[in-house]
Amino acid sequence: MKFVALWNLPEGASEAEFERWYRNIHIPDAKRIPGLRRYCVNRACAQTRATSPFYRMAELSFDSYEAAQQALASSEWKHALSDAGGRLAGHVRIFFDSEEIPLDA
């Protein structure tokens, strides 16, 4: 089960300040979420950033939808989400059933 979050920076936000907070505070907080099996963060490449509706995407993998729901109910999740507060604009969250496709088959 994969939980995907996409967002943009609020108008007038400093990209450098956001990145400092994201790398130094938010990522370490998110890594403490119980049941998290894989965590991948993505940033829109510089060539498309001006036209992209999203600045960043995070992919959080869990063993199951139930495990993801337990994680979302945890104090660690609530803390990370609360701390993100006004730092995110246009925040979209989606659950995906995820399947890894081997490239050598």
N, C-alpha and C positions, 0 to 999 in steps of 0.2 A: 504494500500500500504506500502510495506516495502522496504527500501533501505538498502542493506547490503554492507559493505566495509570490505575487508580482506587485510592484509598486513603483511610483515615481517619487522624486523629491518634491516637497512643498515649494510653491513659488517663493523665490527669494532665498531659498536655503543654500548654504555653502556646501558644495560637493566635498571639499577637503574636510570640513568639520564633520559632515555626515560620515565619511569614510573612516575618520579617526574613531568616532563613536561606534560605528558598525564593527570595525576590526577589533577594537580594544575592549568594548563592553558587550555589545549584542551577540557576537559570535560565541564568546566564552559562555554567556548566559544560556544561549540556545543549546550548546553542547551538553548542558546539564539536564536537558529534558529527558525524563525517564522513558525508556523504550525506544529511543532514537537509535536506528541502526546505520543510517548513512545520512550525511549532510553535505550538500553541494550548493555553493553560492555562485551566482553568475551576475555579471554586469554587462549591460549593453555596450557593444564596442564603440569606440570613439567615432567611427565613420557613420554610425546610424543613430547615435544618441539624440541628436537634435530632432529627429523625426519619429523616434520610438515613443509609444505611449507609456513604456516602462523603462525605468533606469536599472532596476535589479530584479532578479528572480532567485528565490531560495527553494531548494528541493529537500524535503525531509522525508526519509523512508522509515517505515515501521513494519512490523511483522504482519499486521492485519488492520482492518478498519477499527476494530474494537481496541486494539493497542493504541492507535492514533487518538481515539476518543478519550482513552484514559490519560494519555499525555496531555491533551488539551484541557483536561480537568485538573492537572497538577499545578501546584504552587509555582513550580519552575516555569511552566508555560505562561501562566498568568503574569508572572513577574516580567518575563521577556516581552510579552505583548503590551503590558502597561508601560514599560520603559520606552517602547517604540513610540507610544503616544502620538504627538504631532510631528514626528520625524518622517512619516510616510504619507503620501498622497495617492489617491486612486488605487488603494489597496484591494487586490483581488485574491481570493483564496479558493483553491479547487483541490478535491481529492481525486486521485487517479488509481485505478488498478494498473499496476506497473508490471511489465514483462521485459526482462533483459534478453536481447537477441544476440546469440554468439555470432561473431563475424567470420569464424572459420568453418561454419557448417553450411 
